[in-house]
Amino acid sequence: MLPTPSKTLVYLSFTIVVLALIASVGGLLFDDLYRDNAFVRTTWLGNDAVTLFLAIPILVAAMLFSRRGSLRARLIWLGALDYMLYNYAFYLFGAAFNAFFLIYAALLGLSIFAMIFGLVNLDVEKIRQQFTPRTPVKWIGGYFLFVAIGLSLVYVAQSIGFIVSGQVPAIVTLSGHPTNVVFALDLTLLIPWLVVGAIWLIKRQPWGYVIAGILSVKGPLYTL
C-alpha cells in the first residue's frame, strides 16, 4: 500500500475544494463578477462549469479513495490539484481585477504547496512497479511530445511573427489583454512537463509514470 496522505495535504486539499467551490459558484451566479470582454468572460464561465461539475467532484472522490490505499486515486488526486494550480493561475494573472482576486491568489498558492506535499512522500519506485512491461509507454510518451511540439510551434511562430512584423497576435487583440496568458502559462507550466514526462516515461523512469498520471488527469479536464 502507498503511504497514507499527510494531514497537511488533506487540509490543503480540503481548503482548495472549499475555495474552488466559492469561486466557481460565484462566477456562475454573479453576473457582474467578471469585468473582461465577452470573449474572455465566456472562457471564465466555461472554466467555472468544468471546475464545479467535474474537477471538484473528482478531487473529492480521489481524496476519499486514496486514503483507502488506491494508487490510481492518489495519481488522480495529484492530477486534480495540478488542474487547480493551472486553472487559477489563469484567473489570477488573466482576469480583470475583481472581487475574487484574493481567492484566486489563495487557490494558486495553496495548490502549489499541496502539489509539493503530495509529491514529497510518494514512493515513486513502488508506483512504477504497479505498471506492467506491456504498458504502452512509447505511445503515451509520443502523444505527450506531439502535444508539446504542436503547442510550441503555435506559440513560437506567433511570437517570432511579432518580432518580424510587429503585428500583435490576433488572440492577444481578441482578449483585450496586454499579453497572452495562455502562451505564458503553457510555455512554463505545461510544455516542459509534457517533454520531461514523455522522456522519463519512454525510459520507464519512476517519475515518468507519476508525471504522466498527473498530466493525464489535468490535461483532459482543462481541455474541456
Phi, psi and omega per residue, in radians:
M1 nan 2.653 3.075
L2 -1.280 2.682 3.049
P3 -1.012 2.547 3.101
T4 -1.103 2.367 3.114
P5 -0.980 2.466 -3.137
S6 -1.157 2.671 3.108
K7 -1.072 -0.608 3.127
T8 -1.066 -0.780 3.114
L9 -1.074 -0.731 -3.140
V10 -1.117 -0.812 -3.124
Y11 -1.113 -0.766 3.123
L12 -1.074 -0.764 -3.106
S13 -1.163 -0.697 3.114
F14 -1.107 -0.716 3.106
T15 -1.119 -0.689 3.092
I16 -1.075 -0.739 3.121
V17 -1.041 -0.816 -3.109
V18 -1.101 -0.836 -3.105
L19 -1.183 -0.674 3.106
A20 -1.155 -0.603 3.080
L21 -1.105 -0.785 3.113
I22 -1.098 -0.814 -3.081
A23 -1.126 -0.763 -3.074
S24 -1.300 -0.745 3.106
V25 -1.134 -0.779 3.120
G26 -1.073 -0.711 3.128
G27 -1.090 -0.646 -3.128
L28 -1.365 -0.514 -3.039
L29 -1.666 -0.569 -3.056
F30 -1.611 1.824 -3.052
D31 -1.093 -0.485 -3.059
D32 -1.734 0.198 -3.107
L33 -1.201 -0.925 -3.061
Y34 -1.469 2.205 -3.073
R35 -1.837 0.248 -3.136
D36 -1.470 3.032 3.089
N37 -1.242 3.024 -3.008
A38 -1.058 -0.670 -3.127
F39 -1.076 -0.869 -3.101
V40 -1.250 -0.677 -3.135
R41 -1.047 -0.691 3.111
T42 -1.085 -0.644 3.099
T43 -1.093 -0.776 3.130
W44 -1.085 -0.715 -3.138
L45 -1.123 -0.685 3.077
G46 -1.114 -0.765 3.101
N47 -1.062 -0.749 -3.136
D48 -1.057 -0.713 -3.123
A49 -1.147 -0.787 3.133
V50 -1.129 -0.713 3.123
T51 -1.097 -0.806 -3.068
L52 -1.202 -0.802 -2.986
F53 -1.645 -0.247 -3.139
L54 -2.196 -0.987 -3.002
A55 -1.112 -0.809 -3.129
I56 -1.132 -0.860 3.096
P57 -1.042 -0.670 3.125
I58 -1.137 -0.746 3.127
L59 -1.091 -0.795 -3.128
V60 -1.111 -0.799 3.139
A61 -1.094 -0.721 3.136
A62 -1.119 -0.677 3.100
M63 -1.064 -0.778 -3.106
L64 -1.135 -0.825 -3.097
F65 -1.273 -0.542 3.122
S66 -1.142 -0.660 -3.135
R67 -1.176 -0.238 3.052
R68 -1.629 0.073 3.066
G69 1.709 0.219 -3.105
S70 -1.372 2.170 3.081
L71 -1.155 -0.821 -3.136
R72 -1.013 -0.748 -3.122
A73 -1.115 -0.633 3.140
R74 -1.117 -0.755 3.134
L75 -1.200 -0.652 3.089
I76 -1.152 -0.692 3.077
W77 -0.968 -0.890 3.136
L78 -1.120 -0.646 3.099
G79 -1.125 -0.687 3.109
A80 -1.196 -0.632 3.074
L81 -1.146 -0.688 3.111
D82 -1.135 -0.626 3.038
Y83 -1.049 -0.788 3.141
M84 -1.073 -0.759 3.132
L85 -1.049 -0.909 -3.094
Y86 -1.135 -0.773 -3.081
N87 -1.102 -0.855 -3.047
Y88 -1.418 -0.208 2.924
A89 -1.128 -0.660 3.085
F90 -1.096 -0.795 -3.135
Y91 -1.126 -0.774 -3.062
L92 -1.132 -0.749 -3.056
F93 -1.725 -0.267 -3.032
G94 -1.957 -0.340 -3.115
A95 -1.513 2.482 3.008
A96 -1.022 2.453 -3.062
F97 -0.860 2.228 -3.141
N98 -2.497 -3.071 -3.031
A99 -1.143 -0.312 -3.105
F100 -1.730 0.214 -3.087
F101 -0.933 -0.801 -3.113
L102 -1.159 -0.561 3.084
I103 -1.155 -0.755 3.116
Y104 -1.084 -0.728 3.122
A105 -1.096 -0.754 3.125
A106 -1.116 -0.739 -3.126
L107 -1.119 -0.717 3.115
L108 -1.156 -0.841 -3.136
G109 -1.074 -0.801 3.135
L110 -1.118 -0.660 -3.137
S111 -1.159 -0.665 3.095
I112 -1.076 -0.843 -3.128
F113 -1.185 -0.630 3.104
A114 -1.112 -0.710 3.094
M115 -1.086 -0.730 3.134
I116 -1.085 -0.874 -3.130
F117 -1.169 -0.481 3.115
G118 -1.309 -0.469 -3.073
L119 -1.627 -0.532 -2.978
V120 -1.171 -0.506 -3.096
N121 -1.820 0.306 3.105
L122 -1.356 2.393 2.992
D123 -1.573 1.498 -3.004
V124 -1.149 -0.558 3.109
E125 -1.154 -0.682 3.111
K126 -1.167 -0.627 3.080
I127 -1.110 -0.768 3.133
R128 -1.029 -0.665 -3.097
Q129 -1.186 -0.295 3.138
Q130 -1.311 -0.296 -3.126
F131 -1.687 2.505 -3.084
T132 -1.582 2.871 3.069
P133 -1.053 -0.290 -3.122
R134 -1.504 -0.109 3.093
T135 -1.010 2.179 -3.024
P136 -1.321 1.162 -3.051
V137 -1.106 -0.600 -3.111
K138 -1.208 -0.690 3.112
W139 -1.160 -0.778 -3.134
I140 -1.164 -0.828 3.106
G141 -1.076 -0.688 3.106
G142 -1.100 -0.685 3.102
Y143 -1.130 -0.751 3.097
F144 -1.010 -0.772 3.141
L145 -1.153 -0.670 3.097
F146 -1.034 -0.809 3.125
V147 -1.134 -0.782 -3.123
A148 -1.074 -0.767 -3.135
I149 -1.186 -0.729 3.141
G150 -1.071 -0.827 3.121
L151 -1.116 -0.748 -3.118
S152 -1.065 -0.743 -3.133
L153 -1.069 -0.727 -3.141
V154 -1.106 -0.848 -3.062
Y155 -1.232 -0.755 -3.119
V156 -1.176 -0.734 -3.130
A157 -1.060 -0.775 -3.128
Q158 -1.226 -0.601 3.120
S159 -1.203 -0.760 3.095
I160 -1.183 -0.615 3.095
G161 -1.018 -0.650 3.098
F162 -1.181 -0.704 3.125
I163 -1.053 -0.712 -3.073
V164 -1.349 -0.785 -3.003
S165 -1.828 -0.345 -3.074
G166 1.374 0.093 -3.127
Q167 -1.577 2.128 3.138
V168 -1.183 2.367 3.117
P169 -0.920 2.495 -3.062
A170 -1.010 -0.613 -3.096
I171 -1.135 -0.556 3.109
V172 -1.193 -0.796 3.116
T173 -1.089 -0.731 -3.102
L174 -1.120 -0.639 -3.104
S175 -1.360 -0.385 -3.105
G176 1.371 0.143 3.131
H177 -1.621 2.764 3.124
P178 -1.245 -0.366 3.103
T179 -2.535 3.137 -3.141
N180 -1.842 1.923 -3.106
V181 -1.192 -0.560 3.122
V182 -1.076 -0.852 3.102
F183 -0.971 -0.863 -3.040
A184 -1.066 -0.830 -3.057
L185 -1.327 -0.641 3.122
D186 -1.166 -0.669 -3.126
L187 -1.247 -0.292 -3.117
T188 -1.974 -0.657 -3.030
L189 -1.842 -0.149 -3.078
L190 -2.157 -1.052 -3.016
I191 -1.027 -0.807 3.124
P192 -1.031 -0.652 -3.135
W193 -1.272 -0.585 3.039
L194 -1.070 -0.752 -3.113
V195 -1.193 -0.887 -3.132
V196 -1.084 -0.785 3.137
G197 -1.075 -0.707 3.141
A198 -1.112 -0.828 -3.107
I199 -1.098 -0.829 -3.133
W200 -1.157 -0.618 3.139
L201 -1.196 -0.767 3.126
I202 -1.058 -0.613 3.099
K203 -1.449 -0.003 -3.128
R204 1.039 0.628 3.027
Q205 -1.348 2.524 -3.078
P206 -0.930 -0.789 -3.104
W207 -1.187 -0.371 3.081
G208 -1.091 -0.695 3.116
Y209 -1.171 -0.678 -3.130
V210 -1.159 -0.870 -3.128
I211 -1.086 -0.722 3.122
A212 -1.095 -0.691 3.114
G213 -1.115 -0.755 -3.141
I214 -1.111 -0.860 -3.092
L215 -1.194 -0.467 3.133
S216 -1.280 -0.236 3.028
V217 -1.694 -0.879 -3.100
K218 -1.084 -0.751 -3.067
G219 -1.034 -1.003 3.137
P220 -1.057 -0.682 3.136
L221 -1.053 -0.837 -3.086
Y222 -1.303 -0.522 3.102
T223 -1.064 -0.562 3.089
L224 -1.044 nan nan
